[in-house]
């Protein structure tokens, strides 16, 4: 009986763990992945996502960084990234004189 309960908890833990890990991505990681979504090919998207994961590990964004990225998650549209407005909506634009 105890062995059956242990197996059940182990199975539940293995099933739930990936769901918990999905929620652990910071806002900067989510924003970067959103930008990767517009890559033309699957290979380019995969390479972009790998760079994102590698850079996140290397840099380790702080809470302040994620707060800034959070501001752009809703407005960022990678299909508009070639325009100034698109870059601005994703937090990638340099300020123009008069902005």
N, C-alpha and C positions, 0 to 999 in steps of 0.2 A: 504494500500500500504506500509506504513512504517512497519507494523507488518510482512508483507511478506519478506521485506528486512532484518529485524532483524532475522527472522527465517533462512533465507538463510545464513547470516553471522554466525549465531550460528552453523548451520549444517556444514558449511565449516570449522569453527574452531574446532569442535569436530572431523571431518574427518582428518584434517591436523595435529592435535596435536600429535598423536602417531608417525607419520612420523618424526616430529621434535625431539621428544624424542629419537628416535633411533639414531639420529646423535649426541646426547649429551654424548655418552659413551666415556670415555677417553681411551687412548691407553693401559693403564694397565688393565682396565676392559676388553677390547677386547682381549688382550693377555691371560688373565686368562680364559675367556670364550672359547678361542681357545683350551686351554689345557683341558677344561672340555669336549670338543667334543669327546675325545678318551675314555671316560668312557665306560665300558663294557655294562652296563645296563642303561635303561632309568631312573630308580630310582637313580642310582649313578650319572648320569649326572645332574638330577634335583637337587640332594643334593649338588653337586659341584657348580652349578650355584647359589644356595641359599647362600652357603658359600662365594662365590665371591661377591655377592651383599652386604651381611652383612659386610664383611671385608672392602669393599670400603666405606661403610657408616662409619664404625668405624675408619678407618685410614685416609680417605680423601686424596688421592694422590695429590701431588702438581704438578705444571707445569713441574718442573725438572724431577719428577718421570715419568710422561707421556712421556717426551722426550726420556728418556732411554728406556721405554717400546716400543716406536714407532720404535726404531732401530731393535727390534726383531720380530715385527709383520710379516714381509714378510718371514723371514728365519725359524721361529719356525714351526716345524712339530711334533705334539704330538705323531705320530706313531714312531718317532725316539727317544723319551724321555728317553728310557732305555740305550742309548749310551752316551758316553761323548760328542761326536759331536752334538747329539740331544739336550742335556742339554745346551751346549754352544750356540747353535743356538737359544735357547729360553731364554737365560740369566740366567740359573739356575746352571751352572757349576762353581765349584771352580777352580781357576787357578792351573794348574799342574806346577811342577817345570820345567822351561824352556819355558813356554808359554808366 
